[in-house]
């Protein structure tokens, strides 16, 4: 019989339970009758809170999951003949079973990334295809923040990417399944990382940061009136999202329960703290900051035990809540009996493998320390 893992999993932040405050918010929303399909008080409050957090021009459309949020967002931003420029490791490109292409009818245009990030030059290389009728028209730049490899786009780098995309007439989408982790890393508000950086549409994640079920599509815009053409484009996107949400099976009949979760994470209307340390910060910040801190602790511990010739080597920058490391394959198999995790790629040599270790809002320091101790233990003991 296989011995079950002794520690909570480090496989994915999706494994974590919903935060008690989120469950309490769902229970509170389960109060009698309320309008269906978003015509309820909780969704109305979410609309207000999203405008407080992301700016007066922000519009929120709750959906059921992250893949759905990406499909709705990208389809709303692109013409039928459009293409979407993404990093080669983008979730939309590698882990959504072709949903943007199958469901949205879009062509994904991947760029080779370094530690999950792409550069303005990578985006500019698609400029020559914008007027070629034989090629998919690059209409959208989709960035993941934080990236699939646990890295974060710095604010200046993000603004540079937005600038080159907008200059080419492309809209900019952010897959924000771990947007909270990126904001906590950078010490900035969600608005700074999105609206103020010029992002057009965000797939706002919740499930990976203490939510239970549900995300949101956010259509963003500056508080002051943009030029007329930009205003018309934003209005067209905002007008299309409700229909796309229904057509792609992402409109929950009891939307109030999705909205209640997002409200719990963002804070009720009237909350003025955008981010910061301590209990006064909103739940999204506290959850993400804790997960990031546990990943930093894990990476530091693995570096300490990795000095042995056959030891663990942290391979990528640990900037959010993910740790990537290579180790001998037998070591990976041994550690999987301690805590569940996934192989990511081949290692430096055939006898080594790169693994991904994810921390969540509830990852305990004791879990991290016990895993590090197991990684450094003599395999014969």
ABEGO torsion letter per residue (X at the ends): XBBBBABBBAABAAABBBBAAAAAAAAAABBEBBBBGGBBAAAAAAAAAAAAAAEAABBBBBBABAAAAAAAAAAAABBAABBBBBBAABAAAAAAGGAAAAAAGBBBBBBBBBGGBBBAAAAAAAAAAAABAABBBBABBBBBOBBAAGBBBBAAAAAAAAAAAAAAGBBBBBBAAAAAAAAAAAGBBAAAABAAAGBABBBBBAAAAGBABEBBBBBBBBABBBBAAAAAAAAAAAAAAAAAAAAAGABBABAAAAAAAAAAAAEBBGBABABEBEAABBAAAAAAAAAAAAAAAAAAAAAAAAABAABBBBABBBABABBBBBBBAAAAAAAAAABBBBBABBBABAABBBBBBBBBAABBAAAAAAAAAAAABBAAX
